[in-house]
Amino acid sequence: MPNSTPEPTKPNDVSLPIAAVDASTERAVEQSIYQQLGAEKFWDIARAFYGRVDKHERMRPIFPADLQEPIRNQAEFLIQYFGGPQTYSDRKGHPRLRMRHAPFPIDVTMRNDWVDCMRGALVDAEISEFIAAPMMAYFERTATFMMNRP
C-alpha cells in the first residue's frame, strides 16, 4: 500500500562515480538488514516492485502475465542476500543472476527503469532511509552488472 512519502525524483546516472567502500563492512551491513526488517518486509518490497512493473510501459512486456512467481523469486532472493534463510537457493540453486537475466535486453534505460521501480518499492514498503541506502547501493551496482546491451 503506497504511503504519503513523496515519490523519489532523482533519476539514476550510471556515469556517477561509485564511492570507495570497505567491501567487508558493506557486506556486514547488508547481511544485518534481514535481522532489522524481517521476512515480511521483503515480501512487501517485492509486491511493491512488481506493482510498479505491472504499470511500467517499458518493463512490463519482459515479464510473464502472472507476476506471482517473479514476486516469490525476488522476495526469496532478497531475503537470502540480505541475511535471511537460503530458501531461494534451496528451491532454485545458485542465483546466477547474470545468466538468469541474459535473455532480457538490459541497456542503461532498462537498468535505470528497474532501479527507479526498486527505489519506489522501498518507499512504498516504508523502508527507512537508514536501511534503504545500503539496499539501493547494492541494487544500483547489481543493475549495472546486469546490463548486457549498449
N, C-alpha and C positions, 0 to 999 in steps of 0.2 A: 504494500500500500504506500503510495507516494506521501511524503510529508511536506511541510511548508518550507523546508530548506530550499533556498534558491538553487536552480539548476547550475551546474558548472558551466562556465562560459569560455574558459581559456582553452583554445584548441592545442592539441599536441603538435610538437615540431621535432621530428627525429633528428634534425640537424643540431639541436641543442646539445652541448657537451654533457656527459654523464659525470657527476661529481665523484671524486675519489672516495671510496668507502672501503673500510676493512671488511672483507668478504666474510670472515668468521663471525664478526659482530652482527653483520647484516643477517646472516643465516640464523643466528640465535634469536634475533628479534622476530624473524619470520616464523620460526618454529614455535614461539610462545604465543602467537596470535590465536591459535586454536584454543589454548587454555583460557584466553581472555574472552573469546567470543562464544565458544561452544558450537556444537554441530548445527543447530537450527539456524543460526545467523548465516552460515554458508549456504544453506538451502534458500534463505531469503535473498541472498545475493544472486544466486543462480536464477531463481524465479524472476527477480527484478531485471537481471541482464537479458534474459530471453523475452521478457515482456517488452523490452526496448527493441530487441532484434526483430520481434514479430511486427513491429511498426516501421522498421527501417527499410527504406526503398532499396538501398544497395546491398544490405546484408541479408535480408530475408530470403532472397532466391537461392542462396547456397545452403540453406538448412532444410531439413525434412518438414513436411506439413505438420506432423505431430512433434512438438518440441519436448515431450516428456523425457525421452531418452537423452537428448543433449543436456537438459536440466540436471538429470541424475548424474551424467558423466562429469559435468562441470562441478557440481556440488561435492561429489566424492573426491574428485581430483583436488579441489581447493582444500578440502578438509585434510587430505593426506599431505599435500605440500606444506600447509601451514601448521603441521604438527599433530594432526589427529590420526585416527586409525587408518590402516593401509587398505581399506575396503576397495578403493579404486583398483589398485594393483592386484588384489586378490581376485577381482572379477575380470579385469581386462588385461592383466600383465603389465609390463613396464609401460609407463606413459608414452614414450616415444612421440612426443608432441610434434616434432618436425615431420616425421613420417606420417602421422595421422592427418596432418594438415596439408601435406604435399599436393593432394588432388585439387585443392581450392586455390584460386588465383588471389594471392595476397600481395598487393602493392602498397605503397605508402598511404593511399587514400583508404583502402580497406583496413590497414593497420590502425590508422587514426580513428576510423569509424568504430572499430572494435574497442579501442581504448576509451573513446568517448562514451560508448554504451556501458563499459565497465565502471568508469568514473561515476556515471549517473546511477548505476545499480548500487554502488556503495552509498550514495546519497539516499536513494530510495530505501535501502535496508538500514538506514540510520547508523552507519558505521562512523565512529568518531574520527576526527582528523588525525588524532594521535595513532590510531590503528590503520586508517586508510592510507596514510602517507607511505609506510613501507610496503603495503599491498600494491599501491599504484606504482611504486618504483619497480617491483617485480613484474607487474603487468606490462609496463612500458618496455622493459628490457625483453621480456618474452615475446611480446607482439612484434618487436623489431626483429628478433631472431626468427620468427615465423615467416617473414617476408620472403617470397620466392619469385617475385616479378619486379622489374624495374619501375 
